[in-house]
Amino acid sequence: MTTSYTARPWEFVRVNAHDPVTIRLPPATSSAGTEVVIREIAGEEEAIAIFTSTGQQIARNGYPNGTIRLLCDGTTWIVL
């Protein structure tokens, strides 16, 4: 079973990844200059997949306690 979640601008998302997790980012056009940080706080080596609002996968984390920081430039989300 995959769990899905939609992040908000400036959100720090804590993920308990005992099952695969899909996180959608807010639209880039309305999120310019904002960040989203995603951190796995518990779970196994289940994948955390991060997608834009248009469905493009931009990041994937498959290791425990990983952190992904994303910045929006108004056109796209950038993995820092």
BALOBA-1460 file (C-alpha; in Angstrom, 3 decimals):
// residues 80
<rec num="1" residu="m" x="0.000" y="0.000" z="0.000"/>
<rec num="2" residu="t" x="1.309" y="3.451" z="-0.904"/>
<rec num="3" residu="t" x="0.448" y="6.476" z="1.199"/>
<rec num="4" residu="s" x="-0.002" y="9.826" z="-0.581"/>
<rec num="5" residu="y" x="0.312" y="13.350" z="0.794"/>
<rec num="6" residu="t" x="0.271" y="16.848" z="-0.721"/>
<rec num="7" residu="a" x="2.776" y="19.235" z="0.856"/>
<rec num="8" residu="r" x="2.216" y="22.972" z="1.362"/>
<rec num="9" residu="p" x="4.751" y="25.774" z="0.782"/>
<rec num="10" residu="w" x="7.156" y="26.205" z="3.734"/>
<rec num="11" residu="e" x="6.130" y="22.861" z="5.201"/>
<rec num="12" residu="f" x="8.432" y="20.517" z="7.099"/>
<rec num="13" residu="v" x="7.013" y="17.085" z="6.260"/>
<rec num="14" residu="r" x="7.816" y="14.259" z="8.672"/>
<rec num="15" residu="v" x="7.390" y="10.837" z="7.113"/>
<rec num="16" residu="n" x="6.934" y="7.522" z="8.859"/>
<rec num="17" residu="a" x="7.787" y="5.277" z="5.916"/>
<rec num="18" residu="h" x="6.794" y="1.778" z="6.933"/>
<rec num="19" residu="d" x="5.152" y="1.588" z="3.485"/>
<rec num="20" residu="p" x="6.074" y="3.463" z="0.287"/>
<rec num="21" residu="v" x="5.079" y="7.143" z="0.403"/>
<rec num="22" residu="t" x="4.232" y="9.523" z="-2.447"/>
<rec num="23" residu="i" x="4.457" y="13.259" z="-1.760"/>
<rec num="24" residu="r" x="3.100" y="15.822" z="-4.201"/>
<rec num="25" residu="l" x="4.437" y="19.354" z="-4.202"/>
<rec num="26" residu="p" x="2.229" y="22.422" z="-4.622"/>
<rec num="27" residu="p" x="2.115" y="24.110" z="-8.059"/>
<rec num="28" residu="a" x="5.400" y="25.890" z="-8.809"/>
<rec num="29" residu="t" x="3.678" y="28.926" z="-10.319"/>
<rec num="30" residu="s" x="2.072" y="29.812" z="-6.986"/>
<rec num="31" residu="s" x="5.017" y="28.789" z="-4.770"/>
<rec num="32" residu="a" x="7.917" y="30.960" z="-5.990"/>
<rec num="33" residu="g" x="10.591" y="31.506" z="-3.344"/>
<rec num="34" residu="t" x="9.273" y="28.846" z="-0.976"/>
<rec num="35" residu="e" x="10.830" y="25.664" z="0.359"/>
<rec num="36" residu="v" x="9.589" y="22.253" z="1.413"/>
<rec num="37" residu="v" x="11.698" y="19.941" z="3.572"/>
<rec num="38" residu="i" x="10.875" y="16.239" z="3.762"/>
<rec num="39" residu="r" x="12.418" y="14.089" z="6.483"/>
<rec num="40" residu="e" x="11.958" y="10.395" z="7.167"/>
<rec num="41" residu="i" x="11.654" y="10.104" z="10.941"/>
<rec num="42" residu="a" x="10.863" y="6.402" z="11.192"/>
<rec num="43" residu="g" x="10.366" y="3.380" z="9.054"/>
<rec num="44" residu="e" x="12.280" y="0.950" z="6.966"/>
<rec num="45" residu="e" x="14.069" y="1.421" z="3.688"/>
<rec num="46" residu="e" x="10.778" y="2.106" z="1.956"/>
<rec num="47" residu="a" x="10.840" y="4.625" z="-0.842"/>
<rec num="48" residu="i" x="9.645" y="8.193" z="-0.550"/>
<rec num="49" residu="a" x="8.829" y="9.487" z="-4.034"/>
<rec num="50" residu="i" x="8.339" y="13.214" z="-4.614"/>
<rec num="51" residu="f" x="6.308" y="14.500" z="-7.539"/>
<rec num="52" residu="t" x="5.454" y="17.929" z="-8.909"/>
<rec num="53" residu="s" x="1.807" y="18.945" z="-9.207"/>
<rec num="54" residu="t" x="1.991" y="17.958" z="-12.896"/>
<rec num="55" residu="g" x="3.097" y="14.404" z="-12.068"/>
<rec num="56" residu="q" x="6.835" y="14.599" z="-12.819"/>
<rec num="57" residu="q" x="8.957" y="12.652" z="-10.322"/>
<rec num="58" residu="i" x="11.805" y="14.875" z="-9.149"/>
<rec num="59" residu="a" x="13.252" y="13.026" z="-6.168"/>
<rec num="60" residu="r" x="13.287" y="9.654" z="-4.490"/>
<rec num="61" residu="n" x="14.673" y="8.680" z="-1.117"/>
<rec num="62" residu="g" x="15.188" y="5.026" z="-0.293"/>
<rec num="63" residu="y" x="17.348" y="5.159" z="2.804"/>
<rec num="64" residu="p" x="16.323" y="5.562" z="6.459"/>
<rec num="65" residu="n" x="16.372" y="8.990" z="8.128"/>
<rec num="66" residu="g" x="17.036" y="10.830" z="4.878"/>
<rec num="67" residu="t" x="16.192" y="14.494" z="4.329"/>
<rec num="68" residu="i" x="15.237" y="16.142" z="1.041"/>
<rec num="69" residu="r" x="15.125" y="19.938" z="0.763"/>
<rec num="70" residu="l" x="13.342" y="21.524" z="-2.196"/>
<rec num="71" residu="l" x="13.234" y="25.141" z="-3.369"/>
<rec num="72" residu="c" x="10.738" y="26.583" z="-5.838"/>
<rec num="73" residu="d" x="11.862" y="29.206" z="-8.367"/>
<rec num="74" residu="g" x="8.349" y="29.871" z="-9.676"/>
<rec num="75" residu="t" x="8.802" y="27.555" z="-12.650"/>
<rec num="76" residu="t" x="9.953" y="24.295" z="-11.106"/>
<rec num="77" residu="w" x="11.041" y="22.677" z="-7.840"/>
<rec num="78" residu="i" x="14.794" y="22.271" z="-7.326"/>
<rec num="79" residu="v" x="16.343" y="19.593" z="-5.096"/>
<rec num="80" residu="l" x="19.025" y="21.224" z="-2.936"/>
